[in-house]
Amino acid sequence: MQSAVPELEKHGATLVAITPQKAEHSLRLIDRHKLRFEMLSDPGNAYAAGLGLRFQVPAELKEVYLSLGIDLEASSGSSDWTLPVPARIVIDRGGIVRATDIDVDYTCRPEPEKTVADVAALV
């Protein structure tokens, strides 16, 4: 999405990412990749749950994650082992959702150009 930021800004849009990671993890990511958008922390995926976009990581997948050095408890500070469903939501200035891209398969994500096109359609 970083590549889409300039085009989104041309349309007066703001990109915000919401992550279950603790803020210090996000800050390192922002610095490392020179990200030009805000990353908000959603402890315990509470906001994602409110949107119906949170799922429990199955026990067998938890073991796979841990074997790969991925410890959600350490990175999120929450012991519940939940993750948000990947989603992109375009909200207009009035707070109305105008477009969504949601898929439980985290490998299926729209190209950034799709988000730009959704935003451009609002202008």
Jmol script that loads the backbone (N, CA, C; Angstrom):
load data "model"
ATOM      1  N   MET A   1       0.815  -1.202   0.000  1.00  0.00           N
ATOM      2  CA  MET A   1       0.000   0.000   0.000  1.00  0.00           C
ATOM      3  C   MET A   1       0.857   1.264   0.000  1.00  0.00           C
ATOM      4  N   GLN A   2       2.085   1.145   0.474  1.00  0.00           N
ATOM      5  CA  GLN A   2       2.966   2.307   0.499  1.00  0.00           C
ATOM      6  C   GLN A   2       3.035   2.983  -0.869  1.00  0.00           C
ATOM      7  N   SER A   3       3.074   2.186  -1.922  1.00  0.00           N
ATOM      8  CA  SER A   3       3.191   2.750  -3.269  1.00  0.00           C
ATOM      9  C   SER A   3       1.962   3.561  -3.669  1.00  0.00           C
ATOM     10  N   ALA A   4       0.832   3.315  -3.034  1.00  0.00           N
ATOM     11  CA  ALA A   4      -0.408   4.005  -3.387  1.00  0.00           C
ATOM     12  C   ALA A   4      -0.602   5.311  -2.614  1.00  0.00           C
ATOM     13  N   VAL A   5       0.207   5.554  -1.600  1.00  0.00           N
ATOM     14  CA  VAL A   5       0.003   6.733  -0.750  1.00  0.00           C
ATOM     15  C   VAL A   5      -0.012   8.037  -1.542  1.00  0.00           C
ATOM     16  N   PRO A   6       0.960   8.310  -2.432  1.00  0.00           N
ATOM     17  CA  PRO A   6       0.920   9.586  -3.168  1.00  0.00           C
ATOM     18  C   PRO A   6      -0.371   9.769  -3.968  1.00  0.00           C
ATOM     19  N   GLU A   7      -0.825   8.713  -4.616  1.00  0.00           N
ATOM     20  CA  GLU A   7      -2.048   8.812  -5.412  1.00  0.00           C
ATOM     21  C   GLU A   7      -3.270   9.015  -4.517  1.00  0.00           C
ATOM     22  N   LEU A   8      -3.302   8.335  -3.397  1.00  0.00           N
ATOM     23  CA  LEU A   8      -4.408   8.520  -2.452  1.00  0.00           C
ATOM     24  C   LEU A   8      -4.434   9.956  -1.936  1.00  0.00           C
ATOM     25  N   GLU A   9      -3.254  10.496  -1.643  1.00  0.00           N
ATOM     26  CA  GLU A   9      -3.169  11.877  -1.159  1.00  0.00           C
ATOM     27  C   GLU A   9      -3.660  12.871  -2.215  1.00  0.00           C
ATOM     28  N   LYS A  10      -3.412  12.580  -3.499  1.00  0.00           N
ATOM     29  CA  LYS A  10      -3.905  13.451  -4.571  1.00  0.00           C
ATOM     30  C   LYS A  10      -5.429  13.552  -4.538  1.00  0.00           C
ATOM     31  N   HIS A  11      -6.078  12.489  -4.065  1.00  0.00           N
ATOM     32  CA  HIS A  11      -7.537  12.461  -3.975  1.00  0.00           C
ATOM     33  C   HIS A  11      -8.035  12.931  -2.602  1.00  0.00           C
ATOM     34  N   GLY A  12      -7.101  13.411  -1.769  1.00  0.00           N
ATOM     35  CA  GLY A  12      -7.483  13.912  -0.447  1.00  0.00           C
ATOM     36  C   GLY A  12      -7.769  12.805   0.556  1.00  0.00           C
ATOM     37  N   ALA A  13      -7.286  11.606   0.268  1.00  0.00           N
ATOM     38  CA  ALA A  13      -7.539  10.466   1.147  1.00  0.00           C
ATOM     39  C   ALA A  13      -6.371  10.249   2.104  1.00  0.00           C
ATOM     40  N   THR A  14      -6.686   9.618   3.210  1.00  0.00           N
ATOM     41  CA  THR A  14      -5.689   9.254   4.207  1.00  0.00           C
ATOM     42  C   THR A  14      -5.706   7.737   4.368  1.00  0.00           C
ATOM     43  N   LEU A  15      -4.542   7.130   4.305  1.00  0.00           N
ATOM     44  CA  LEU A  15      -4.413   5.702   4.516  1.00  0.00           C
ATOM     45  C   LEU A  15      -4.053   5.452   5.972  1.00  0.00           C
ATOM     46  N   VAL A  16      -4.783   4.550   6.597  1.00  0.00           N
ATOM     47  CA  VAL A  16      -4.515   4.160   7.976  1.00  0.00           C
ATOM     48  C   VAL A  16      -4.557   2.643   8.036  1.00  0.00           C
ATOM     49  N   ALA A  17      -3.542   2.053   8.643  1.00  0.00           N
ATOM     50  CA  ALA A  17      -3.526   0.607   8.861  1.00  0.00           C
ATOM     51  C   ALA A  17      -3.832   0.348  10.333  1.00  0.00           C
ATOM     52  N   ILE A  18      -4.583  -0.700  10.583  1.00  0.00           N
ATOM     53  CA  ILE A  18      -4.900  -1.094  11.955  1.00  0.00           C
ATOM     54  C   ILE A  18      -4.329  -2.480  12.164  1.00  0.00           C
ATOM     55  N   THR A  19      -3.528  -2.643  13.211  1.00  0.00           N
ATOM     56  CA  THR A  19      -2.804  -3.888  13.451  1.00  0.00           C
ATOM     57  C   THR A  19      -2.935  -4.311  14.904  1.00  0.00           C
ATOM     58  N   PRO A  20      -2.906  -5.613  15.157  1.00  0.00           N
ATOM     59  CA  PRO A  20      -2.927  -6.074  16.545  1.00  0.00           C
ATOM     60  C   PRO A  20      -1.561  -5.955  17.225  1.00  0.00           C
ATOM     61  N   GLN A  21      -0.536  -5.600  16.469  1.00  0.00           N
ATOM     62  CA  GLN A  21       0.806  -5.488  17.044  1.00  0.00           C
ATOM     63  C   GLN A  21       0.889  -4.372  18.070  1.00  0.00           C
ATOM     64  N   LYS A  22       1.774  -4.564  19.037  1.00  0.00           N
ATOM     65  CA  LYS A  22       2.057  -3.491  19.985  1.00  0.00           C
ATOM     66  C   LYS A  22       2.691  -2.335  19.215  1.00  0.00           C
ATOM     67  N   ALA A  23       2.495  -1.134  19.724  1.00  0.00           N
ATOM     68  CA  ALA A  23       2.973   0.073  19.031  1.00  0.00           C
ATOM     69  C   ALA A  23       4.459   0.022  18.734  1.00  0.00           C
ATOM     70  N   GLU A  24       5.261  -0.502  19.657  1.00  0.00           N
ATOM     71  CA  GLU A  24       6.715  -0.524  19.414  1.00  0.00           C
ATOM     72  C   GLU A  24       7.083  -1.406  18.217  1.00  0.00           C
ATOM     73  N   HIS A  25       6.325  -2.460  17.977  1.00  0.00           N
ATOM     74  CA  HIS A  25       6.570  -3.296  16.799  1.00  0.00           C
ATOM     75  C   HIS A  25       6.223  -2.516  15.529  1.00  0.00           C
ATOM     76  N   SER A  26       5.123  -1.801  15.564  1.00  0.00           N
ATOM     77  CA  SER A  26       4.714  -1.005  14.402  1.00  0.00           C
ATOM     78  C   SER A  26       5.710   0.105  14.121  1.00  0.00           C
ATOM     79  N   LEU A  27       6.216   0.745  15.161  1.00  0.00           N
ATOM     80  CA  LEU A  27       7.186   1.821  14.961  1.00  0.00           C
ATOM     81  C   LEU A  27       8.448   1.313  14.280  1.00  0.00           C
ATOM     82  N   ARG A  28       8.902   0.129  14.661  1.00  0.00           N
ATOM     83  CA  ARG A  28      10.084  -0.444  14.002  1.00  0.00           C
ATOM     84  C   ARG A  28       9.784  -0.723  12.526  1.00  0.00           C
ATOM     85  N   LEU A  29       8.595  -1.220  12.251  1.00  0.00           N
ATOM     86  CA  LEU A  29       8.195  -1.504  10.873  1.00  0.00           C
ATOM     87  C   LEU A  29       8.112  -0.213  10.062  1.00  0.00           C
ATOM     88  N   ILE A  30       7.540   0.824  10.649  1.00  0.00           N
ATOM     89  CA  ILE A  30       7.430   2.127   9.985  1.00  0.00           C
ATOM     90  C   ILE A  30       8.813   2.673   9.662  1.00  0.00           C
ATOM     91  N   ASP A  31       9.716   2.605  10.625  1.00  0.00           N
ATOM     92  CA  ASP A  31      11.081   3.095  10.409  1.00  0.00           C
ATOM     93  C   ASP A  31      11.814   2.269   9.363  1.00  0.00           C
ATOM     94  N   ARG A  32      11.734   0.956   9.458  1.00  0.00           N
ATOM     95  CA  ARG A  32      12.472   0.060   8.569  1.00  0.00           C
ATOM     96  C   ARG A  32      12.042   0.235   7.113  1.00  0.00           C
ATOM     97  N   HIS A  33      10.734   0.386   6.901  1.00  0.00           N
ATOM     98  CA  HIS A  33      10.222   0.463   5.531  1.00  0.00           C
ATOM     99  C   HIS A  33       9.868   1.882   5.095  1.00  0.00           C
ATOM    100  N   LYS A  34      10.153   2.858   5.948  1.00  0.00           N
ATOM    101  CA  LYS A  34       9.882   4.271   5.641  1.00  0.00           C
ATOM    102  C   LYS A  34       8.422   4.477   5.234  1.00  0.00           C
ATOM    103  N   LEU A  35       7.520   3.881   5.997  1.00  0.00           N
ATOM    104  CA  LEU A  35       6.096   3.972   5.685  1.00  0.00           C
ATOM    105  C   LEU A  35       5.593   5.392   5.896  1.00  0.00           C
ATOM    106  N   ARG A  36       4.711   5.820   5.006  1.00  0.00           N
ATOM    107  CA  ARG A  36       4.182   7.182   5.042  1.00  0.00           C
ATOM    108  C   ARG A  36       2.704   7.196   5.402  1.00  0.00           C
ATOM    109  N   PHE A  37       2.274   6.219   6.208  1.00  0.00           N
ATOM    110  CA  PHE A  37       0.895   6.208   6.665  1.00  0.00           C
ATOM    111  C   PHE A  37       0.868   5.763   8.120  1.00  0.00           C
ATOM    112  N   GLU A  38      -0.221   6.093   8.765  1.00  0.00           N
ATOM    113  CA  GLU A  38      -0.383   5.784  10.186  1.00  0.00           C
ATOM    114  C   GLU A  38      -0.666   4.297  10.387  1.00  0.00           C
ATOM    115  N   MET A  39      -0.128   3.763  11.473  1.00  0.00           N
ATOM    116  CA  MET A  39      -0.455   2.404  11.892  1.00  0.00           C
ATOM    117  C   MET A  39      -1.011   2.500  13.307  1.00  0.00           C
ATOM    118  N   LEU A  40      -2.269   2.158  13.444  1.00  0.00           N
ATOM    119  CA  LEU A  40      -2.922   2.190  14.744  1.00  0.00           C
ATOM    120  C   LEU A  40      -2.918   0.798  15.350  1.00  0.00           C
ATOM    121  N   SER A  41      -2.798   0.730  16.670  1.00  0.00           N
ATOM    122  CA  SER A  41      -2.759  -0.541  17.366  1.00  0.00           C
ATOM    123  C   SER A  41      -4.152  -0.916  17.863  1.00  0.00           C
ATOM    124  N   ASP A  42      -4.522  -2.173  17.638  1.00  0.00           N
ATOM    125  CA  ASP A  42      -5.810  -2.701  18.065  1.00  0.00           C
ATOM    126  C   ASP A  42      -5.561  -3.877  19.028  1.00  0.00           C
ATOM    127  N   PRO A  43      -5.282  -3.554  20.290  1.00  0.00           N
ATOM    128  CA  PRO A  43      -4.958  -4.614  21.250  1.00  0.00           C
ATOM    129  C   PRO A  43      -6.077  -5.650  21.362  1.00  0.00           C
ATOM    130  N   GLY A  44      -5.681  -6.924  21.277  1.00  0.00           N
ATOM    131  CA  GLY A  44      -6.657  -8.001  21.371  1.00  0.00           C
ATOM    132  C   GLY A  44      -7.623  -8.056  20.201  1.00  0.00           C
ATOM    133  N   ASN A  45      -7.334  -7.284  19.176  1.00  0.00           N
ATOM    134  CA  ASN A  45      -8.214  -7.238  18.001  1.00  0.00           C
ATOM    135  C   ASN A  45      -9.643  -6.835  18.363  1.00  0.00           C
ATOM    136  N   ALA A  46      -9.778  -5.978  19.346  1.00  0.00           N
ATOM    137  CA  ALA A  46     -11.111  -5.567  19.810  1.00  0.00           C
ATOM    138  C   ALA A  46     -11.890  -4.848  18.709  1.00  0.00           C
ATOM    139  N   TYR A  47     -11.235  -3.936  17.995  1.00  0.00           N
ATOM    140  CA  TYR A  47     -11.921  -3.223  16.915  1.00  0.00           C
ATOM    141  C   TYR A  47     -12.300  -4.189  15.802  1.00  0.00           C
ATOM    142  N   ALA A  48     -11.356  -5.059  15.433  1.00  0.00           N
ATOM    143  CA  ALA A  48     -11.631  -6.058  14.401  1.00  0.00           C
ATOM    144  C   ALA A  48     -12.820  -6.923  14.810  1.00  0.00           C
ATOM    145  N   ALA A  49     -12.879  -7.301  16.086  1.00  0.00           N
ATOM    146  CA  ALA A  49     -14.003  -8.117  16.573  1.00  0.00           C
ATOM    147  C   ALA A  49     -15.311  -7.364  16.420  1.00  0.00           C
ATOM    148  N   GLY A  50     -15.293  -6.068  16.704  1.00  0.00           N
ATOM    149  CA  GLY A  50     -16.496  -5.245  16.571  1.00  0.00           C
ATOM    150  C   GLY A  50     -17.002  -5.181  15.146  1.00  0.00           C
ATOM    151  N   LEU A  51     -16.085  -5.344  14.198  1.00  0.00           N
ATOM    152  CA  LEU A  51     -16.450  -5.349  12.783  1.00  0.00           C
ATOM    153  C   LEU A  51     -16.767  -6.759  12.285  1.00  0.00           C
ATOM    154  N   GLY A  52     -16.631  -7.745  13.156  1.00  0.00           N
ATOM    155  CA  GLY A  52     -16.837  -9.134  12.751  1.00  0.00           C
ATOM    156  C   GLY A  52     -15.669  -9.676  11.950  1.00  0.00           C
ATOM    157  N   LEU A  53     -14.482  -9.103  12.156  1.00  0.00           N
ATOM    158  CA  LEU A  53     -13.308  -9.451  11.370  1.00  0.00           C
ATOM    159  C   LEU A  53     -12.172 -10.030  12.222  1.00  0.00           C
ATOM    160  N   ARG A  54     -12.509 -10.794  13.238  1.00  0.00           N
ATOM    161  CA  ARG A  54     -11.494 -11.425  14.087  1.00  0.00           C
ATOM    162  C   ARG A  54     -11.750 -12.926  14.115  1.00  0.00           C
ATOM    163  N   PHE A  55     -10.658 -13.708  14.107  1.00  0.00           N
ATOM    164  CA  PHE A  55     -10.817 -15.155  14.213  1.00  0.00           C
ATOM    165  C   PHE A  55      -9.791 -15.722  15.185  1.00  0.00           C
ATOM    166  N   GLN A  56     -10.149 -16.831  15.767  1.00  0.00           N
ATOM    167  CA  GLN A  56      -9.277 -17.559  16.687  1.00  0.00           C
ATOM    168  C   GLN A  56      -8.308 -18.415  15.876  1.00  0.00           C
ATOM    169  N   VAL A  57      -7.030 -18.311  16.175  1.00  0.00           N
ATOM    170  CA  VAL A  57      -6.036 -19.141  15.509  1.00  0.00           C
ATOM    171  C   VAL A  57      -6.188 -20.569  16.042  1.00  0.00           C
ATOM    172  N   PRO A  58      -6.420 -21.546  15.152  1.00  0.00           N
ATOM    173  CA  PRO A  58      -6.561 -22.938  15.602  1.00  0.00           C
ATOM    174  C   PRO A  58      -5.279 -23.436  16.278  1.00  0.00           C
ATOM    175  N   ALA A  59      -5.429 -24.347  17.227  1.00  0.00           N
ATOM    176  CA  ALA A  59      -4.294 -24.853  18.005  1.00  0.00           C
ATOM    177  C   ALA A  59      -3.179 -25.392  17.113  1.00  0.00           C
ATOM    178  N   GLU A  60      -3.552 -26.127  16.050  1.00  0.00           N
ATOM    179  CA  GLU A  60      -2.520 -26.699  15.182  1.00  0.00           C
ATOM    180  C   GLU A  60      -1.759 -25.617  14.418  1.00  0.00           C
ATOM    181  N   LEU A  61      -2.440 -24.529  14.059  1.00  0.00           N
ATOM    182  CA  LEU A  61      -1.770 -23.426  13.381  1.00  0.00           C
ATOM    183  C   LEU A  61      -0.896 -22.645  14.364  1.00  0.00           C
ATOM    184  N   LYS A  62      -1.341 -22.547  15.607  1.00  0.00           N
ATOM    185  CA  LYS A  62      -0.534 -21.885  16.641  1.00  0.00           C
ATOM    186  C   LYS A  62       0.815 -22.585  16.762  1.00  0.00           C
ATOM    187  N   GLU A  63       0.806 -23.909  16.745  1.00  0.00           N
ATOM    188  CA  GLU A  63       2.058 -24.665  16.840  1.00  0.00           C
ATOM    189  C   GLU A  63       2.951 -24.408  15.628  1.00  0.00           C
ATOM    190  N   VAL A  64       2.351 -24.309  14.446  1.00  0.00           N
ATOM    191  CA  VAL A  64       3.125 -24.002  13.236  1.00  0.00           C
ATOM    192  C   VAL A  64       3.741 -22.614  13.364  1.00  0.00           C
ATOM    193  N   TYR A  65       2.939 -21.643  13.771  1.00  0.00           N
ATOM    194  CA  TYR A  65       3.452 -20.278  13.943  1.00  0.00           C
ATOM    195  C   TYR A  65       4.643 -20.266  14.902  1.00  0.00           C
ATOM    196  N   LEU A  66       4.472 -20.913  16.047  1.00  0.00           N
ATOM    197  CA  LEU A  66       5.544 -20.925  17.054  1.00  0.00           C
ATOM    198  C   LEU A  66       6.797 -21.608  16.513  1.00  0.00           C
ATOM    199  N   SER A  67       6.626 -22.674  15.717  1.00  0.00           N
ATOM    200  CA  SER A  67       7.787 -23.366  15.144  1.00  0.00           C
ATOM    201  C   SER A  67       8.528 -22.482  14.151  1.00  0.00           C
ATOM    202  N   LEU A  68       7.832 -21.502  13.585  1.00  0.00           N
ATOM    203  CA  LEU A  68       8.446 -20.565  12.638  1.00  0.00           C
ATOM    204  C   LEU A  68       8.945 -19.295  13.328  1.00  0.00           C
ATOM    205  N   GLY A  69       8.833 -19.264  14.651  1.00  0.00           N
ATOM    206  CA  GLY A  69       9.284 -18.091  15.399  1.00  0.00           C
ATOM    207  C   GLY A  69       8.270 -16.965  15.440  1.00  0.00           C
ATOM    208  N   ILE A  70       7.024 -17.255  15.097  1.00  0.00           N
ATOM    209  CA  ILE A  70       5.965 -16.246  15.123  1.00  0.00           C
ATOM    210  C   ILE A  70       5.176 -16.420  16.411  1.00  0.00           C
ATOM    211  N   ASP A  71       5.338 -15.473  17.328  1.00  0.00           N
ATOM    212  CA  ASP A  71       4.667 -15.539  18.625  1.00  0.00           C
ATOM    213  C   ASP A  71       3.694 -14.370  18.732  1.00  0.00           C
ATOM    214  N   LEU A  72       2.439 -14.640  18.436  1.00  0.00           N
ATOM    215  CA  LEU A  72       1.436 -13.567  18.454  1.00  0.00           C
ATOM    216  C   LEU A  72       1.287 -12.952  19.831  1.00  0.00           C
ATOM    217  N   GLU A  73       1.447 -13.750  20.856  1.00  0.00           N
ATOM    218  CA  GLU A  73       1.331 -13.216  22.216  1.00  0.00           C
ATOM    219  C   GLU A  73       2.413 -12.177  22.478  1.00  0.00           C
ATOM    220  N   ALA A  74       3.621 -12.455  22.049  1.00  0.00           N
ATOM    221  CA  ALA A  74       4.723 -11.511  22.250  1.00  0.00           C
ATOM    222  C   ALA A  74       4.541 -10.245  21.416  1.00  0.00           C
ATOM    223  N   SER A  75       4.089 -10.400  20.169  1.00  0.00           N
ATOM    224  CA  SER A  75       3.986  -9.219  19.300  1.00  0.00           C
ATOM    225  C   SER A  75       2.754  -8.374  19.591  1.00  0.00           C
ATOM    226  N   SER A  76       1.692  -9.017  20.092  1.00  0.00           N
ATOM    227  CA  SER A  76       0.463  -8.258  20.343  1.00  0.00           C
ATOM    228  C   SER A  76       0.240  -7.926  21.809  1.00  0.00           C
ATOM    229  N   GLY A  77       0.921  -8.658  22.686  1.00  0.00           N
ATOM    230  CA  GLY A  77       0.701  -8.438  24.107  1.00  0.00           C
ATOM    231  C   GLY A  77      -0.586  -9.053  24.615  1.00  0.00           C
ATOM    232  N   SER A  78      -1.239  -9.857  23.800  1.00  0.00           N
ATOM    233  CA  SER A  78      -2.504 -10.495  24.158  1.00  0.00           C
ATOM    234  C   SER A  78      -2.328 -12.007  24.093  1.00  0.00           C
ATOM    235  N   SER A  79      -2.877 -12.696  25.058  1.00  0.00           N
ATOM    236  CA  SER A  79      -2.714 -14.149  25.106  1.00  0.00           C
ATOM    237  C   SER A  79      -3.821 -14.897  24.380  1.00  0.00           C
ATOM    238  N   ASP A  80      -4.714 -14.186  23.701  1.00  0.00           N
ATOM    239  CA  ASP A  80      -5.881 -14.856  23.109  1.00  0.00           C
ATOM    240  C   ASP A  80      -5.632 -15.525  21.756  1.00  0.00           C
ATOM    241  N   TRP A  81      -4.509 -15.271  21.121  1.00  0.00           N
ATOM    242  CA  TRP A  81      -4.165 -15.863  19.827  1.00  0.00           C
ATOM    243  C   TRP A  81      -5.306 -15.701  18.821  1.00  0.00           C
ATOM    244  N   THR A  82      -5.671 -14.457  18.605  1.00  0.00           N
ATOM    245  CA  THR A  82      -6.623 -14.124  17.556  1.00  0.00           C
ATOM    246  C   THR A  82      -5.904 -13.269  16.520  1.00  0.00           C
ATOM    247  N   LEU A  83      -6.457 -13.257  15.323  1.00  0.00           N
ATOM    248  CA  LEU A  83      -5.946 -12.420  14.246  1.00  0.00           C
ATOM    249  C   LEU A  83      -7.110 -11.726  13.559  1.00  0.00           C
ATOM    250  N   PRO A  84      -6.849 -10.562  12.972  1.00  0.00           N
ATOM    251  CA  PRO A  84      -7.893  -9.924  12.177  1.00  0.00           C
ATOM    252  C   PRO A  84      -7.955 -10.544  10.789  1.00  0.00           C
ATOM    253  N   VAL A  85      -9.135 -10.567  10.218  1.00  0.00           N
ATOM    254  CA  VAL A  85      -9.293 -10.952   8.814  1.00  0.00           C
ATOM    255  C   VAL A  85      -8.778  -9.768   7.989  1.00  0.00           C
ATOM    256  N   PRO A  86      -7.886 -10.010   7.026  1.00  0.00           N
ATOM    257  CA  PRO A  86      -7.390  -8.903   6.212  1.00  0.00           C
ATOM    258  C   PRO A  86      -8.550  -8.189   5.502  1.00  0.00           C
ATOM    259  N   ALA A  87      -8.568  -6.881   5.624  1.00  0.00           N
ATOM    260  CA  ALA A  87      -9.649  -6.107   5.017  1.00  0.00           C
ATOM    261  C   ALA A  87      -9.137  -4.724   4.630  1.00  0.00           C
ATOM    262  N   ARG A  88      -9.691  -4.212   3.549  1.00  0.00           N
ATOM    263  CA  ARG A  88      -9.502  -2.809   3.167  1.00  0.00           C
ATOM    264  C   ARG A  88     -10.882  -2.204   3.109  1.00  0.00           C
ATOM    265  N   ILE A  89     -11.018  -1.092   3.791  1.00  0.00           N
ATOM    266  CA  ILE A  89     -12.321  -0.441   3.879  1.00  0.00           C
ATOM    267  C   ILE A  89     -12.148   1.020   3.466  1.00  0.00           C
ATOM    268  N   VAL A  90     -12.916   1.438   2.488  1.00  0.00           N
ATOM    269  CA  VAL A  90     -12.888   2.829   2.039  1.00  0.00           C
ATOM    270  C   VAL A  90     -14.107   3.520   2.643  1.00  0.00           C
ATOM    271  N   ILE A  91     -13.821   4.557   3.415  1.00  0.00           N
ATOM    272  CA  ILE A  91     -14.866   5.301   4.123  1.00  0.00           C
ATOM    273  C   ILE A  91     -14.859   6.736   3.614  1.00  0.00           C
ATOM    274  N   ASP A  92     -16.032   7.259   3.285  1.00  0.00           N
ATOM    275  CA  ASP A  92     -16.078   8.629   2.774  1.00  0.00           C
ATOM    276  C   ASP A  92     -15.996   9.630   3.925  1.00  0.00           C
ATOM    277  N   ARG A  93     -15.955  10.911   3.579  1.00  0.00           N
ATOM    278  CA  ARG A  93     -15.799  11.964   4.589  1.00  0.00           C
ATOM    279  C   ARG A  93     -16.950  12.014   5.583  1.00  0.00           C
ATOM    280  N   GLY A  94     -18.082  11.455   5.206  1.00  0.00           N
ATOM    281  CA  GLY A  94     -19.238  11.420   6.105  1.00  0.00           C
ATOM    282  C   GLY A  94     -19.267  10.197   7.010  1.00  0.00           C
ATOM    283  N   GLY A  95     -18.226   9.347   6.898  1.00  0.00           N
ATOM    284  CA  GLY A  95     -18.145   8.164   7.732  1.00  0.00           C
ATOM    285  C   GLY A  95     -18.907   6.965   7.194  1.00  0.00           C
ATOM    286  N   ILE A  96     -19.304   7.031   5.920  1.00  0.00           N
ATOM    287  CA  ILE A  96     -20.055   5.937   5.308  1.00  0.00           C
ATOM    288  C   ILE A  96     -19.098   5.020   4.551  1.00  0.00           C
ATOM    289  N   VAL A  97     -19.210   3.724   4.791  1.00  0.00           N
ATOM    290  CA  VAL A  97     -18.390   2.744   4.084  1.00  0.00           C
ATOM    291  C   VAL A  97     -18.850   2.698   2.636  1.00  0.00           C
ATOM    292  N   ARG A  98     -17.923   2.938   1.721  1.00  0.00           N
ATOM    293  CA  ARG A  98     -18.235   2.972   0.293  1.00  0.00           C
ATOM    294  C   ARG A  98     -17.678   1.783  -0.480  1.00  0.00           C
ATOM    295  N   ALA A  99     -16.640   1.139   0.049  1.00  0.00           N
ATOM    296  CA  ALA A  99     -16.063  -0.027  -0.631  1.00  0.00           C
ATOM    297  C   ALA A  99     -15.339  -0.884   0.392  1.00  0.00           C
ATOM    298  N   THR A 100     -15.379  -2.189   0.183  1.00  0.00           N
ATOM    299  CA  THR A 100     -14.645  -3.109   1.046  1.00  0.00           C
ATOM    300  C   THR A 100     -13.996  -4.196   0.203  1.00  0.00           C
ATOM    301  N   ASP A 101     -12.893  -4.671   0.671  1.00  0.00           N
ATOM    302  CA  ASP A 101     -12.224  -5.842   0.114  1.00  0.00           C
ATOM    303  C   ASP A 101     -11.844  -6.689   1.319  1.00  0.00           C
ATOM    304  N   ILE A 102     -12.546  -7.794   1.511  1.00  0.00           N
ATOM    305  CA  ILE A 102     -12.359  -8.652   2.676  1.00  0.00           C
ATOM    306  C   ILE A 102     -12.266 -10.088   2.185  1.00  0.00           C
ATOM    307  N   ASP A 103     -11.234 -10.794   2.638  1.00  0.00           N
ATOM    308  CA  ASP A 103     -11.088 -12.195   2.254  1.00  0.00           C
ATOM    309  C   ASP A 103     -10.396 -12.930   3.399  1.00  0.00           C
ATOM    310  N   VAL A 104     -10.979 -14.024   3.846  1.00  0.00           N
ATOM    311  CA  VAL A 104     -10.380 -14.786   4.946  1.00  0.00           C
ATOM    312  C   VAL A 104      -9.047 -15.408   4.547  1.00  0.00           C
ATOM    313  N   ASP A 105      -8.793 -15.535   3.259  1.00  0.00           N
ATOM    314  CA  ASP A 105      -7.500 -16.028   2.775  1.00  0.00           C
ATOM    315  C   ASP A 105      -6.561 -14.833   2.688  1.00  0.00           C
ATOM    316  N   TYR A 106      -5.615 -14.754   3.637  1.00  0.00           N
ATOM    317  CA  TYR A 106      -4.738 -13.588   3.705  1.00  0.00           C
ATOM    318  C   TYR A 106      -3.865 -13.429   2.463  1.00  0.00           C
ATOM    319  N   THR A 107      -3.757 -14.460   1.630  1.00  0.00           N
ATOM    320  CA  THR A 107      -2.951 -14.344   0.412  1.00  0.00           C
ATOM    321  C   THR A 107      -3.720 -13.689  -0.723  1.00  0.00           C
ATOM    322  N   CYS A 108      -5.022 -13.528  -0.568  1.00  0.00           N
ATOM    323  CA  CYS A 108      -5.863 -12.913  -1.602  1.00  0.00           C
ATOM    324  C   CYS A 108      -6.168 -11.477  -1.207  1.00  0.00           C
ATOM    325  N   ARG A 109      -5.368 -10.583  -1.699  1.00  0.00           N
ATOM    326  CA  ARG A 109      -5.566  -9.166  -1.387  1.00  0.00           C
ATOM    327  C   ARG A 109      -5.595  -8.380  -2.685  1.00  0.00           C
ATOM    328  N   PRO A 110      -6.429  -7.350  -2.724  1.00  0.00           N
ATOM    329  CA  PRO A 110      -6.488  -6.543  -3.950  1.00  0.00           C
ATOM    330  C   PRO A 110      -5.210  -5.732  -4.120  1.00  0.00           C
ATOM    331  N   GLU A 111      -4.899  -5.433  -5.339  1.00  0.00           N
ATOM    332  CA  GLU A 111      -3.753  -4.577  -5.624  1.00  0.00           C
ATOM    333  C   GLU A 111      -4.046  -3.169  -5.088  1.00  0.00           C
ATOM    334  N   PRO A 112      -3.012  -2.438  -4.711  1.00  0.00           N
ATOM    335  CA  PRO A 112      -3.216  -1.066  -4.227  1.00  0.00           C
ATOM    336  C   PRO A 112      -4.003  -0.204  -5.215  1.00  0.00           C
ATOM    337  N   GLU A 113      -3.833  -0.455  -6.511  1.00  0.00           N
ATOM    338  CA  GLU A 113      -4.555   0.318  -7.525  1.00  0.00           C
ATOM    339  C   GLU A 113      -6.073   0.183  -7.369  1.00  0.00           C
ATOM    340  N   LYS A 114      -6.523  -0.945  -6.872  1.00  0.00           N
ATOM    341  CA  LYS A 114      -7.958  -1.146  -6.629  1.00  0.00           C
ATOM    342  C   LYS A 114      -8.448  -0.183  -5.553  1.00  0.00           C
ATOM    343  N   THR A 115      -7.662  -0.013  -4.509  1.00  0.00           N
ATOM    344  CA  THR A 115      -8.023   0.928  -3.447  1.00  0.00           C
ATOM    345  C   THR A 115      -8.032   2.352  -3.981  1.00  0.00           C
ATOM    346  N   VAL A 116      -7.039   2.687  -4.787  1.00  0.00           N
ATOM    347  CA  VAL A 116      -6.982   4.031  -5.394  1.00  0.00           C
ATOM    348  C   VAL A 116      -8.214   4.244  -6.262  1.00  0.00           C
ATOM    349  N   ALA A 117      -8.594   3.251  -7.050  1.00  0.00           N
ATOM    350  CA  ALA A 117      -9.766   3.374  -7.914  1.00  0.00           C
ATOM    351  C   ALA A 117     -11.035   3.556  -7.070  1.00  0.00           C
ATOM    352  N   ASP A 118     -11.154   2.836  -5.956  1.00  0.00           N
ATOM    353  CA  ASP A 118     -12.313   2.991  -5.075  1.00  0.00           C
ATOM    354  C   ASP A 118     -12.383   4.403  -4.506  1.00  0.00           C
ATOM    355  N   VAL A 119     -11.241   4.944  -4.132  1.00  0.00           N
ATOM    356  CA  VAL A 119     -11.184   6.313  -3.599  1.00  0.00           C
ATOM    357  C   VAL A 119     -11.496   7.321  -4.698  1.00  0.00           C
ATOM    358  N   ALA A 120     -10.912   7.129  -5.867  1.00  0.00           N
ATOM    359  CA  ALA A 120     -11.152   8.049  -6.985  1.00  0.00           C
ATOM    360  C   ALA A 120     -12.611   8.106  -7.361  1.00  0.00           C
ATOM    361  N   ALA A 121     -13.309   7.004  -7.200  1.00  0.00           N
ATOM    362  CA  ALA A 121     -14.746   6.957  -7.536  1.00  0.00           C
ATOM    363  C   ALA A 121     -15.570   7.834  -6.597  1.00  0.00           C
ATOM    364  N   LEU A 122     -15.020   8.208  -5.461  1.00  0.00           N
ATOM    365  CA  LEU A 122     -15.746   9.047  -4.504  1.00  0.00           C
ATOM    366  C   LEU A 122     -15.677  10.519  -4.852  1.00  0.00           C
ATOM    367  N   VAL A 123     -14.693  10.897  -5.646  1.00  0.00           N
ATOM    368  CA  VAL A 123     -14.455  12.310  -5.946  1.00  0.00           C
ATOM    369  C   VAL A 123     -15.403  12.804  -7.004  1.00  0.00           C
TER     370      VAL A 123
END
end "model"
wireframe off; spacefill off
backbone 0.3
color backbone group
